[in-house]
Amino acid sequence: MNIQIKLNWKIYLFIYATSLMANSVLAQNISYDEIKHHFPHPEKGIWIDHYSGYNQFGELIYLSLAHDHHVLYGILKNKTKHQTFSIEGNYKKNKLSAIIADSSENRIGNLSGKIKDSVLTADLFIPHLAQTIVCKQMSRYSQDLPECPSKNYFSEYLSQDKNILMTIRKFDDGSLSGMMIHLKDSLGSWFYGSLTTEQWTTANVFMTDYNSIKRIKSILEYQNDSIVILSQNNNPAKISFSQTKKFEFKCKSEILLSLQANSRYPWPEDKSFRKWMQTELQNWNDKIYNYGIKSLSLYESYTLDFVPVWWSDQLISGNLRMDEPGENRTIDIPWHYSFRQNESFTLDDIFDKNTNYRTRISQRIESTKQKMTEGTKDKLYEFIISDPFENWCLLPIGLSFQSKWHPVYGEYRIIIPFKEINDLLRKNGPLKKVM
């Protein structure tokens, strides 16, 4: 007897979404169809486990292992270098001993390791590519990476005369950004660039003064816990800095329906901040999830990155940089948190409610934009003059306002020192004990 069951659209959507969820994970790692021919009796059952982690160079690793209790087969992907290797051997519970082959199925090395408490540790013996990997087992629907690579962090440096503060945000792909602030004269520069050596000891950067459009090529040289900046303009200068603080980041990757949500975020020892951060991450994940339900798009990846500009004992101030689902663009949103008040804050929270601070700031920004663009070409002039410079963050010496990013001109920043707006600031606001 045949029984026909009519499914309403909600049940159908759930079944379809669940199918997409499972397929999206397997598509990134290893699927049943890819591996079944490696087993003599696949119809009796094949078990597949997925792992993610990093090698000692901070390169992202995905590893999938399949077995039938007798034969072991797997695929190892170095996502950073876009390399793929196959794994074959005899199955041993919680132990790894297999050969490694390249994409042409030529044997090139061996894999040896162990699995304990859902953590896989293994050594790859490959000529010129020898490495150690540490990976954590993933669930079928989410990937919680234990830590970001060691090369992904935020650090603070102080010049030898203690007059210049420098902060740097490093990323695992070798790029970096940061700022230099002259604490006494309320001047500063910001920079971006990339590390140029495998040992990550030298970086080429472009430096731009706040309230200016002139960019200067410079070199950052890392020497133990110190940095030396070598300027390449007409007046070469050498400034040495010593590291005073370093903050690590957490990484997380989740599968939401058919979409992947990747996030990088600071994780200091502060319970209130962690709770706030979890709420921010959940709101973004919900946005990705809801977009997935409406669009049913396949295998799209989105990234959320918390980029601190200034991280003190009193507050964190920076930008929330995220991919906008369905918009094919990345946006920057100001984000700020006060450790003293245990809450996030906005520009309104900094100023006294009885003042017309927005008019003062707007006038200051407009006059600075005019000075910045004197003698510039028409298109650059139009870009700077028309941009509202709405994105903002706090610096030790004042407020920084940032233009939107332009694919040709990049971005520009304006600083308004606290001493110019001190009469407008709240006496008991987020900046108490900061200034």
N, C-alpha and C positions, 0 to 999 in steps of 0.2 A: 504494500500500500504506500503510495506517495503522498506525502504531506507537504503542502506549500505554506511557507511562512512569509507574511508580508512585513517588511521592516519599514518603520517610519524613517524620516530623513535623519533624525538625531541618532538612532541606533546605527544607521548606515555610516554616518559621519564618524561615530566612535570606532567602528570596526575598521574603516578606511584609515583613520588617523593612527590607530594602534598598529596597523600594518606598515604605515609609513615610518612610524617610530622605530620599529624593529629593523626595517630595511635600511634606514639611514645610518644606523650604527654599523651594520654589516657591510654597507657600501664603502665605509671608510676603512674597514679592516679586512675581513675575509668572509666570503659567503659560502653557503653549502655547495652551490653549483661549481665554485672554483676548486673545491678540495675533494669532492666525493670520489673522483677518479684515482686519487692517491691511496684509497683504502680498498682492500680486497672484498669486503662485504659491507658497503655503506648502508644497506638496508637494515642492518642490525643496530644501527645507531652511531652517531658521531657527536662528541662533546667538544664545544668550542668555548675558549676563554679569551677575553680581551684585556690588554694591559696598556697603560700609558705612563710615561715618565720622561727621564732625561739621561743622557750620558754625561761623563765628567766634563764635557765641553759646553754643557748647557743646551745641547741640541735636543729638540722634541722628538720622542720616540713613541711609535705605536707598534704593539706586538700582539699578534693573534696566534693562538696555539690550538690545534685540533687533534683529537686522538680517539681511538676506538678501544682503548685499554691495551693495545698491542703496538700500533704504529703511531708515530708523532709526525705531524706536518704543520708548518706555520709560515707566516709572512711577517717580516720585520720591515717597518717603514721609518726612515729618518726624514721627518717632515720638514726639518730645517734645510737639509741639503737635497731633498727630493730624491732620495735613494731608496731602492726596494731590494730586499734579499729574501730568498726562500730558505726554509728550515726543514730538514728531514732527519729522522732517527727513530730509535726504539723508545716506546713510552715507558717512563719510570715515574711513579707518583712523587711529586714534589721535587724531582730532580731533572736537570736538563743536560743532555749530552748528545749533540747532533752536529751535522755538517751544514755549512752555509754555502749557498749557491747564488750566482748572479742572475740577472734577468734572462740570460741565455742558457740557464741551467748548468753552468760550469762551476764545479766545486772550487771555492776560493778560500775556505777556512773552516773553523769550528766554533761551536757555541757550547759553553759549559756554565752551569749555574744551578740555582736552587730556588724554591718557592716556599715561603714561610709566612703565615699570617697575612695572606693575600698580597704579599710583597715579593716581587721577582727580582733577584739580583743575578746578573750574568756577565761573563767576560766573552767578548767577541775577538777571536784570534784571526784577524785578516791582515795580510801584508799592507802596511802603510795606512790601515784603517782600524788598528787595534783599539778597543775601547771597552769601558765598563758601563753597564746600564743598570739603573734602578727604576723599576716600574711598579705601579700599584694596579691591582685588578679592578676593572671597571664593571659596573652593573650594565645590564643590557640597554638601559635608557639614559644613563648619565655617566659622566666622567669627572670625578673630583681629583684634580691634580694636586699632589701633596704640597708642593711649593712651586713658585716660579723659578726659572733658572737662576743660578747664582749671579748672573750678569744683569739681572733686572732689579734695580734698586734705586733709592733716592738717597743722596748723600749731601753733606754740608761741609764747607771748607772755610777757613779763616786765614787771611794773609798774615805774614809774620809780624807786621806792625799793628794787626787787629783792626785795621781801618776798612778792610774790604771783605764782605761776605759773599761767598759763591755757593750756589746750589746746583746740583746736576741730577737729572733723571736719566738713567741708562735703561735701554731696552735690550732684549735678548738677541735682536737682529743686528746689533752693533750701532744703532742710531742713538743719539742723545740730545738733550736740550737742557737749558739752564739759564741762570742769570748771575750777574755780578753787581753788587750794590756797594757804593761808597757811603759808608754810614755817617760820616761827618758832614759831607757837603750835599747830601740828598740827591746824588746823581747815580746813574746806573746804566748797565747794558744787559742785553739778553742775547742768547746765541743758540744755534742748532748745528748739527753736523753728524759725523760718523767716525767710528774708530777704524783705523787703517791697517792695523797689524793683527795677526792671529793671536798674539799674546795680549792684545787689548791694552797696549802701553802708549799709543799715540792716537790722537784724534784731530782731524781737520774740521774747523768750525767757521761759521760766519757770525761775526759779532755786530750788533746794531745798538747804538745808544738809544735809550728812551728819548722821545721827542725829536727823533731824527730819522732820516731815510738812508743814511750812509752806512754801508756794510763793509766790514774789514775782515779779511782772511786772517785767521790765527791758528796756532797749533797748541794743543793741550798735550803735555807729556806726563804720564803717570809714573811716579817713582815711589814705590811702596805705598804708604798712606798719604803721600803728598802729591800735589799737582803743580807743574810749572807752566805758565802761559807765555808763549812767545808771540808777540804781535808782529804782523808783516806789513804794517803801513809805513809811511815815510819816517815815523819816529819810533823805531823798534824799542819795545819795552819787554822786560822779563819780570814776571811777578810770581812768587812762590806762595803756595797755600798748604796748610796742614788740615787733614780731615778731623772734624769735631763730632759729627754725627753720621749714622748710617741706618736706614730703615729698609727692611725687606718688604716684599709684596707677596700676596697670595694669588694663585691662579685657579680658575674654575672653568670647566667646559661641560655644558649640559646639552642634551638632545631634547628639544621641545617640539613634539610632533615630528615634522620632517626637517626642522631647522636646528642649527647649532648655535648656541649662545656662549661666547667666550668672554671672560671678564678677568681683569687684573686690578687689584685694589690693595690699599694699605691695610695693615692689621695690627695696630699698636695695642699695648696692654691696657686697654680702657674699655670696660664693659658697656658703657653708654654709647661710645663711638661704634663698637662692634654691632650693637643692636641697630643703631641708625644705618650703618653700612648695609646690614642684611636687608633692611627695609628698602633701601635704594636699589639693591640688586634684584630683590623680588619684584619690585615695580617694573624694572626693565625686562626681567624674564617674562612677566605677565604680558607685557606689550608684544614681545616676540611671539609668545604662545597664541595670543588673540589674533595676531597677524597671520599665523600659520593656519588657524581655523578658517579664517575668511578666504585666504588665498590658495591654500593647499599646495603651495609651492614646494618643489623638491630640492633637497640638499643645498640650501642656502646657509651661509655662515655670517654671523654678526658679532661685532666686538664692542665691548664696553671697557674703557680705560680711565681710571682715576689718575690725573696728572697733577701732583702737587707742584706749586710754585714756591711756597714758603711753608715750612713745617717747624713750628716752635713748640716750646713746652705749653704754650697757652692756646694755640690754635693750628688748624691746617687750612690753607687757602690755595685754591687751584681751579682746574677745569675738569669737567666731566666730558670726555670725548667719546662719542658713541655713533655707531651706524644707525641710520634711521630706516626701519623696515619699510620696504616698498618705495623708498625715495631714492635709492642708489646714491646716497651721499652721507658724509660724516659731519656731525654738528658738534659744537663746543658749547657747554653750559657752565656758568659759574657754580662752584660748590665750595662751601666753607663750613667749618665746624669749630666751636669753642669748647675746649676741654674744661675751662673754668665754669661755664654755664651748662655744660652737658647737653648742648643742642646745636643744631645748624643755625645759621643766621644769614640775613640778606643785607643789601645796601641800606635799606630803611632802618635796620637795627643799629647801624653804626652812628647814625646822625640823630640829633635832637629833633623831636617831632615839631617843635615850634619854629624851625628854620626852613627856609626855602633853599635847601642845599642843592637840589637838582638844577636850579637856574645858575647857581655859582659854578657848579661843575660843568654844565653845558657850555657856558661862556668861556671857561678856561680851556676846554677841549677844542672849541672852534678856533680860538685865537692861536693855539698851539699848532693846529692843522694848517693854518695859513702860513706860519713860520716854517713848518716842515717842508712845504711844497713850493717855496720861493725858488723860481728858476727851473722847475721841473717840467717834463714833457706833459702834453695835454692829457693823455690817457691816464698816466699815473696821478696827475693832479685831480682828475675827475674821480678816480677810485678813492683816494684818501678823503677828499672834500665831501663826497656823497656818503661815505660810510659813517654810521652813528657811533662807532667805537663803544658798543654796549657791553661786551664781555669784560669782566673786571676781576681783579684779585687784589689781595693785600700784600704789601711788601714791608720790610722793617722800617722803611722811610716814608711810605705813603701809599696812595691808591694807584694801581696800574689799570689802564683801560686799553683794550685790544681791538683791532679791526678784524673783520672776517678774513679768512684765508682766501687768497686769490691765486689761481694756477700759474699766473705769470709774475705777479708782483710779490707774492708771499703775503706776509702780514706785518703790521706796524703797531707800536705801542706808545702810549702817552702816560707819563707819570705826574701825579699831582702830590707834592710833598705834604705831609701832615701839618707842617708849620703854616701852610697857606690856608688850611681849612680847620685849624684847631678850634676856632670859636664856634664851629658848627657841630662838633662831635659830642656824643653822649658821654657824660662823665662816668657813668656806671655801665657802659655798654660792653660789647665784646672786646674792645681795645683797651679796657682797663688793665693795668699792669703790663701792657704791651709797649706802649709809647714811653 
